[in-house]
């Protein structure tokens, strides 16, 4: 999927995404990322195996990496794009947010492609957003 817009050149914007890649400012990545409009683009650990229906998709390795991004940046909205269900992601992500000491961070979990589009809209509108994107 190609995403087109005319964002300010100083922002990290998603310019394309597919089942096995994410493109940020026309640079292709083949691993999960946490991106913010300004600041670093952070690598996230991939999911090792699809979780069973009764286990969480995220473990400490995933939440530790995300927690650092949230602690070190001024974020008000965390978008999570993933192939897994909300039920498998909600509990570990809420614990991750609560442990940052920033309980005001809003959490939105959606499919990967929807998260990419939503991130671009919010980033272009200069919202304090981060997107954790697993594909």
N, C-alpha and C positions, 0 to 999 in steps of 0.2 A: 504494500500500500504506500503510495506517495502522499505526503502531506505538504500542502503548499500554503505559504503565507508570506507576508513581507514584514517580518519582525525586525526590531532594532538589532543591528549587527553585534551588539555587545551582550546579547542574551544567548543562552544555550537553548536551542529549539530543536524539536524532533523533525527531521526532514524526510524520514522514511522508516518503515518497519515491516517486518515479515515474520514468518514462523521461526526463523533462525537468526535474525539480526535486528539491530536497531541502529538507525542513522541519526547522529546528532551533529547539526551544522555541517552536513554532507560528509561526515566521517563515520565510517561503518564500524560497528561493534558486534561481536558474535558471542558476547557473554552478558549476563544480567548487570544492570546499572542502577545507580541512584543518581538522578540529575536534579540540579537546581538551576534557576534562571541565571544566576551569577555564582561564581565559585567553582569548586572542583567537580569533575565528573568522577564518581566513585564506583569501583567495581564491587559487585555483590557476589557472594558464593552461589553457584548454581544449585538447584535441587538435585540431590543424589538419585533418588528414586521417587516415583509418584507415591504420595502418602496413601495409606489405607483409609477407609471411611472413618475410622475411629481415632486417627492420630493427627496431630498438627503437622502442617506442611513445613513450618519453620522451626529450626532448632536454634540453639544458642549462637552458633556460628553466623547464622543469617541475621538474627536480631542484634548481635553485638556490632556488626558492620553498619547496620541501619541506625542503631542508637548513636553511634559516633557522629554520623551525618546530622542527626536531629539536634544533638547537644551543641555542636559547633557552628550551627547556622540558625538564623532567625527564620523559623518556619512556622506557619499557622495552619497549613493544609498538607497532609501527606496523602498522595494518591498511590495506590498499589495496583499494579497491573499484573495479573497472573492467570495461568490456566487452571488454577485450583479454586475450589468453592470458598465462599466467604466464611463458612463454618470452620474450615481448616486453617484460616489465616487470622480471624478476628482476635481470638484470645492471646496468642503470642504477640501480635502487633499492639494490642492495648497494653500489655505488660511492658513492652518496649517503650511506648510513649510515656507511660506513667513513670518509668524509671529514669527518664530524662529530667524530671522535675519541671516539665512544661506540660501540664495537664490540659492546656487550652488548645493543643494541636488537634485539629479535626482529621478524621480518618475516613477515607473513601476507598473501598475495595471494588474493583471492576475487572473486566477482561482486559487483556493486554492492549488491544487496538483502541478501545474506548479510553483507557488511561492515557495513551499517547496523545490523542486528540484533545482531551480535557486539559492535560498539562499545557499544551501549546496555547490554548485559549486563556488560561489563567496566567501563564508566564507573560504573554503579550500584553495582558492587562495589568502587569506589574504587581501581581499578588505574591505573597510569601509562600510559595508552593515548592514541594519536592515530590518527585515521582520515583518510586522503587518499582522497577520493571523487570519481571522474570518472564522468559519466553521459552 
